[in-house]
Amino acid sequence: MKTKGIPAVVMLLAGFVTCIIGIVQHMETDVFIKTLLAVLIIFYLLGCIVKLVLDKNFKEMDEPEENQEESGEEQTQEQSDSDGEKKSE
């Protein structure tokens, strides 16, 4: 799964919500900018944590499938080797 953009999406979504709330509440510019900066930093870090958790879980999910595929390939090779020996005899 492609998780590269998750921190940016989370950060931008939180920033968008903050902008809407700031406009509706008629916040002053300096207070709004400080709030927006804090929100963007916090939610970027949260997005990075979410990305790490997803990467770790998807990696663990992919490993058993790869192990099954490798063991299936080894069994196929062993069967073809034993079939070749039987034909040559």
C-alpha positions as CSV (number, residue, x, y, z in Angstrom):
1,M,0.0,0.0,0.0
2,K,1.3,3.5,-0.8
3,T,1.4,5.4,2.4
4,K,3.8,8.2,1.3
5,G,1.2,10.9,1.2
6,I,-0.7,10.1,4.4
7,P,1.1,12.7,6.6
8,A,0.5,15.5,4.1
9,V,-3.1,14.6,3.6
10,V,-3.8,14.5,7.4
11,M,-1.9,17.8,7.9
12,L,-3.7,19.6,5.1
13,L,-7.1,18.3,6.2
14,A,-6.5,19.6,9.7
15,G,-5.3,22.9,8.3
16,F,-8.4,23.2,6.2
17,V,-10.7,22.6,9.2
18,T,-8.7,25.1,11.2
19,C,-9.1,27.7,8.4
20,I,-12.9,27.2,8.3
21,I,-13.1,27.5,12.1
22,G,-11.0,30.6,12.1
23,I,-13.1,32.3,9.4
24,V,-16.4,31.4,11.2
25,Q,-15.1,32.7,14.6
26,H,-13.5,35.8,13.1
27,M,-10.2,35.1,14.7
28,E,-7.5,37.8,14.6
29,T,-4.7,37.2,12.2
30,D,-1.8,36.7,14.6
31,V,-3.8,34.3,16.8
32,F,-5.0,32.4,13.7
33,I,-1.5,32.1,12.2
34,K,-0.1,30.7,15.5
35,T,-3.0,28.3,15.9
36,L,-2.6,27.2,12.2
37,L,1.1,26.6,12.6
38,A,0.6,24.5,15.8
39,V,-2.2,22.5,14.2
40,L,-0.1,21.8,11.0
41,I,2.9,20.6,13.0
42,I,0.9,18.4,15.4
43,F,-1.2,16.8,12.7
44,Y,1.9,16.2,10.5
45,L,3.5,14.3,13.4
46,L,0.3,12.4,13.9
47,G,0.2,11.5,10.2
48,C,3.8,10.3,10.4
49,I,2.8,8.0,13.3
50,V,-0.2,6.7,11.3
51,K,2.1,6.0,8.3
52,L,4.6,4.1,10.4
53,V,1.8,1.9,11.9
54,L,0.3,1.2,8.5
55,D,3.7,0.4,7.0
56,K,4.5,-2.0,9.8
57,N,1.1,-3.8,9.7
58,F,1.1,-4.1,5.9
59,K,4.6,-5.4,6.0
60,E,3.6,-8.1,8.5
61,M,0.6,-9.0,6.3
62,D,2.8,-9.4,3.2
63,E,5.4,-11.6,4.8
64,P,3.2,-14.7,5.3
65,E,2.1,-14.5,1.7
66,E,5.6,-14.3,0.5
67,N,6.6,-17.3,2.6
68,Q,3.8,-19.3,1.2
69,E,4.7,-18.4,-2.3
70,E,8.4,-19.3,-1.8
71,S,7.5,-22.6,-0.2
72,G,5.1,-23.3,-3.1
73,E,7.8,-22.5,-5.6
74,E,10.3,-24.8,-3.8
75,Q,7.7,-27.6,-3.8
76,T,7.1,-27.1,-7.5
77,Q,10.9,-27.2,-8.3
78,E,11.3,-30.4,-6.2
79,Q,8.4,-32.0,-8.0
80,S,9.8,-31.1,-11.4
81,D,13.2,-32.4,-10.4
82,S,11.8,-35.7,-9.2
83,D,9.7,-36.0,-12.3
84,G,12.8,-35.4,-14.5
85,E,14.7,-38.1,-12.6
86,K,11.9,-40.6,-13.1
87,K,11.7,-39.8,-16.9
88,S,15.5,-40.2,-17.3
89,E,15.4,-43.7,-15.6
